[in-house]
Amino acid sequence: MRFCGQMAKGSRMNWYDFDWVDAFTDRPFGGNGCAVVHGGAGLPAETCMAYVRETSLVECTFTGPSDVADLKVRYFLASREIPFAGHPTIATVAALSARGFIDKTDLVLETGAGLVPIRIFGDEIEMTQVAPQFGALVPAEQVARVIGLPTEAIVSPPQMVSTGLPFCITVLRDRAALQAARLDVAALTAMAAGLGYDGSDMLEPFLVTLEGATEAGDTFARLLLAPPSPPEDPFTGSATGAMAAYLWHHGLMAKDTFIAEQGHGMGRPGQARVTRLGPPDAMTGIKVAGQGTIVMRGQVRLSG
């Protein structure tokens, strides 16, 4: 694999190549967008966060060389750096592939959550997320306040689960409840404090129902976001891995592989194929696969 990181020198700032990619979709303006800044892994965090805010995207990635993998990837929200994210991983590999910088079908990314194996099957990109970690159960009535629903709309105990990034996985009774959910930021802040977190970003409940948005899907999910992020995430790959681990762990998913859907209510439909590694009581990893589509590319001036 050849490393992509060309940039043109300026007097005080540098020009970096970028690709804007829609992930978990085979067409532009579906799934979830991510801007991939090639060669930007060494930029200051403040610059990276400012770039995310400028794009109005949920997350962007910044790539660079690695001593332990084929490529280093840093992931940023508008508010902070995070160790890993799913749709930006798909987007990053799709961008590198489209530029001809990947010459093999198996590679490894260095991320803040560890090494992430990648396999490319034609147009589909599959990432192997780390073995799930099951954290604290969160009282259903507390989560219900956060999403503006009655407690009985939640049909399984909400739980913090991570396959690289922690999410409060919350299973809802049906699509009507999923559609009716609304985020109460004050209640979210109180929940975060009760769980011992300093901030509330990345603690928004990942809401899922056990029926697809289309006939092809097995699950349908939403992730409502607090400022400064956009109000809703079109497709959340890291949360999809955590959600799948939760469903298998709690005996709610009979299939070893299933189709997860998200974003349809936003007019940005996305789809992922999710596969379990290991038995439900001893999972060694979660594979999440989807496509990525280049929407635009160009250069951006960023201060180093």
C-alpha positions in Angstrom: 0.0 0.0 0.0 1.3 3.4 -0.9 0.7 6.2 1.6 -1.4 9.1 0.4 -0.4 12.3 2.0 0.5 15.0 -0.6 0.3 18.6 0.4 1.5 21.9 -1.1 3.5 24.2 1.0 2.2 27.7 1.8 3.6 30.6 3.8 1.7 29.9 7.0 -0.7 27.1 6.1 -0.6 23.9 4.0 -2.9 22.6 1.4 -4.2 19.0 2.1 -5.9 16.7 -0.4 -9.3 15.6 0.9 -12.2 13.3 -0.3 -15.8 13.7 0.8 -17.3 10.2 1.0 -20.8 9.0 1.8 -20.4 5.7 3.7 -22.7 2.7 4.0 -24.4 3.6 0.7 -23.8 2.8 -3.0 -24.9 6.2 -4.2 -24.2 9.9 -3.4 -26.2 11.7 -0.7 -27.1 8.5 1.1 -25.6 6.9 4.2 -23.3 9.2 6.3 -20.8 11.7 5.0 -17.2 12.0 6.1 -14.3 14.2 4.8 -11.0 12.3 4.7 -8.0 14.6 5.0 -5.0 12.8 3.5 -1.7 13.3 5.4 -3.4 15.3 8.1 -2.8 13.0 11.1 -0.1 15.4 12.5 -2.3 18.4 12.6 -3.2 20.0 16.0 -6.5 18.8 17.5 -7.9 22.3 17.4 -7.4 22.5 13.6 -9.0 19.2 13.1 -12.1 20.1 15.2 -12.4 23.4 13.4 -12.4 21.6 10.1 -15.2 19.3 11.3 -17.3 22.3 12.3 -16.6 23.9 8.9 -18.0 20.9 7.1 -21.0 20.5 9.4 -20.4 16.7 9.3 -20.5 14.6 12.4 -17.0 13.3 12.0 -13.9 13.6 9.8 -10.7 11.6 9.6 -7.0 12.6 9.2 -4.6 10.0 7.9 -0.9 9.5 8.2 1.9 6.9 8.2 2.1 4.2 10.9 4.9 2.2 12.3 2.6 -0.7 13.3 0.0 -0.8 10.5 -0.6 0.2 6.9 -2.0 3.5 7.9 -2.8 5.7 10.9 -6.3 7.2 11.2 -7.4 9.9 13.7 -11.1 10.5 14.2 -12.6 13.9 15.2 -16.0 15.2 16.2 -16.6 18.9 16.3 -16.0 18.8 20.0 -13.1 16.4 20.5 -11.0 13.5 19.2 -12.4 10.0 19.6 -10.5 6.7 19.4 -12.6 5.1 16.6 -15.7 5.5 14.5 -17.3 3.2 12.0 -18.6 5.1 9.0 -15.4 7.2 8.8 -13.4 4.0 8.7 -15.4 2.8 5.7 -15.1 6.3 4.1 -11.3 6.4 4.7 -10.7 3.1 3.0 -13.1 4.0 0.1 -11.2 7.3 -0.4 -7.8 5.6 -0.5 -9.1 2.9 -2.8 -10.6 5.5 -5.2 -7.3 7.3 -5.4 -5.4 4.1 -6.2 -3.4 4.1 -3.0 -4.5 0.6 -1.9 -2.9 -2.3 -3.8 -4.2 -5.2 -1.7 -7.5 -6.5 -0.3 -6.4 -6.9 3.3 -4.9 -4.1 5.4 -4.7 -2.9 9.0 -5.5 0.6 10.3 -3.9 2.0 13.5 -6.6 3.8 15.5 -7.0 5.1 19.0 -8.9 1.9 19.8 -6.2 -0.4 18.6 -5.5 -2.1 15.3 -8.5 -2.5 13.0 -8.3 -5.2 10.3 -9.9 -4.3 6.9 -10.9 -6.6 4.0 -12.1 -5.3 0.6 -14.6 -7.4 -1.3 -15.1 -5.6 -4.6 -17.1 -2.5 -3.7 -17.7 -3.6 -0.2 -15.4 -2.7 2.7 -15.4 -4.9 5.9 -13.9 -3.7 9.2 -13.4 -6.0 12.2 -14.3 -4.1 15.3 -12.7 -5.2 18.6 -14.3 -7.8 21.0 -17.3 -6.1 22.7 -17.1 -4.8 26.2 -20.3 -4.7 28.2 -20.5 -1.9 30.7 -23.1 -0.6 33.1 -26.8 -1.1 32.8 -28.6 2.2 32.6 -32.1 2.6 34.2 -34.8 2.4 31.5 -36.7 5.3 33.0 -33.7 7.5 32.9 -33.1 6.7 29.2 -36.8 7.2 28.5 -36.5 10.8 29.8 -33.6 11.4 27.5 -35.5 10.3 24.4 -38.9 11.6 25.4 -40.7 8.3 25.4 -42.6 6.3 28.0 -40.5 3.7 29.9 -42.6 0.9 28.4 -41.4 1.8 24.9 -38.0 0.3 26.0 -38.2 -3.5 25.8 -34.8 -4.5 27.0 -32.4 -3.1 29.7 -30.3 -0.3 28.2 -26.6 -1.0 28.5 -23.3 0.7 27.7 -21.5 -1.4 25.1 -18.3 -0.8 23.1 -16.7 -2.4 20.1 -14.2 0.5 20.0 -16.5 3.3 21.2 -19.1 3.1 23.9 -22.8 3.6 23.3 -25.9 3.3 25.4 -27.8 0.6 23.4 -31.5 1.0 23.8 -34.0 -1.5 22.1 -37.4 0.0 21.4 -40.7 -1.8 20.9 -41.5 -0.8 17.3 -40.8 1.7 14.5 -43.4 4.1 15.8 -41.5 4.5 19.0 -38.3 4.9 17.1 -39.8 7.7 14.9 -41.3 9.5 17.9 -38.0 9.7 19.9 -36.7 13.2 20.6 -33.5 14.1 22.4 -33.7 16.1 25.7 -30.3 17.5 26.1 -30.8 18.5 29.8 -31.9 15.0 30.6 -28.9 13.6 28.7 -26.5 15.8 30.7 -28.0 14.6 33.9 -27.7 10.9 32.7 -24.1 11.5 31.8 -23.3 12.9 35.2 -25.0 10.0 36.9 -22.9 7.6 34.9 -19.7 9.5 36.0 -18.9 11.2 32.6 -17.7 14.8 32.4 -19.5 15.5 29.1 -22.5 14.1 27.2 -21.1 13.8 23.7 -21.1 10.1 22.5 -23.5 9.2 25.3 -26.7 9.7 23.3 -28.7 6.5 23.4 -28.4 4.4 20.2 -32.0 3.5 19.5 -32.8 0.3 17.6 -35.9 -1.7 16.8 -36.0 -5.3 15.6 -37.6 -4.6 12.3 -35.9 -3.2 9.2 -36.7 0.1 7.5 -37.0 -2.0 4.3 -37.8 -5.6 3.5 -34.0 -6.3 3.3 -33.3 -5.1 6.8 -33.3 -6.9 10.1 -32.9 -3.8 12.4 -33.6 -0.1 12.0 -31.8 2.4 14.2 -31.5 6.1 15.0 -28.9 8.2 16.8 -30.0 11.6 18.0 -27.1 14.0 18.7 -26.5 16.9 21.1 -24.8 20.1 20.0 -22.3 21.0 18.6 -22.9 17.9 16.4 -25.8 17.9 13.8 -29.2 16.9 15.3 -29.1 13.3 14.0 -26.4 10.9 12.7 -27.4 9.3 9.3 -25.5 6.0 9.9 -23.3 5.0 12.9 -20.9 2.1 12.1 -19.3 1.9 15.5 -22.7 1.9 17.3 -24.0 -0.7 14.8 -21.2 -3.0 16.0 -22.0 -2.4 19.6 -25.7 -2.8 19.0 -25.2 -6.1 17.2 -23.0 -7.4 20.1 -25.8 -6.4 22.6 -28.5 -8.2 20.6 -26.4 -11.4 20.4 -25.4 -11.1 24.1 -29.0 -10.8 25.2 -30.4 -13.4 22.9 -32.4 -11.0 20.7 -30.8 -11.9 17.3 -30.9 -15.5 16.0 -28.9 -14.8 12.9 -25.1 -15.0 12.9 -25.1 -12.3 10.1 -27.8 -9.7 9.6 -28.6 -6.4 7.8 -28.7 -3.2 9.9 -30.4 -0.1 8.5 -30.3 3.6 9.5 -30.9 7.0 8.1 -34.1 6.3 6.1 -36.2 8.8 8.0 -33.6 11.5 7.1 -33.7 10.7 3.4 -30.2 9.3 3.7 -30.7 5.5 3.7 -27.8 3.4 4.8 -27.2 -0.3 5.2 -24.5 -2.5 6.7 -23.9 -6.2 6.9 -23.0 -7.3 10.4 -21.3 -10.6 11.3 -20.4 -12.1 14.7 -17.0 -13.6 15.4 -17.2 -16.4 18.1 -20.2 -17.6 20.1 -22.7 -15.1 21.6 -21.3 -15.7 25.1 -17.6 -15.2 24.0 -17.5 -12.9 21.0 -14.0 -12.1 19.7 -15.0 -9.3 17.3 -17.8 -7.9 15.2 -17.5 -7.4 11.5 -19.3 -4.5 10.0 -19.3 -4.1 6.2 -20.7 -1.5 3.8 -19.9 0.5 0.7 -18.5 4.0 0.3 -19.2 6.6 -2.5 -17.0 9.6 -3.4 -19.1 12.7 -3.5 -16.4 15.4 -4.0 -12.7 15.9 -3.7 -10.3 18.8 -3.5 -7.8 20.6 -1.3 -8.2 22.5 2.0 -5.9 25.0 3.7 -5.2 24.0 7.3 -2.8 25.4 9.8 -0.2 23.0 11.2 
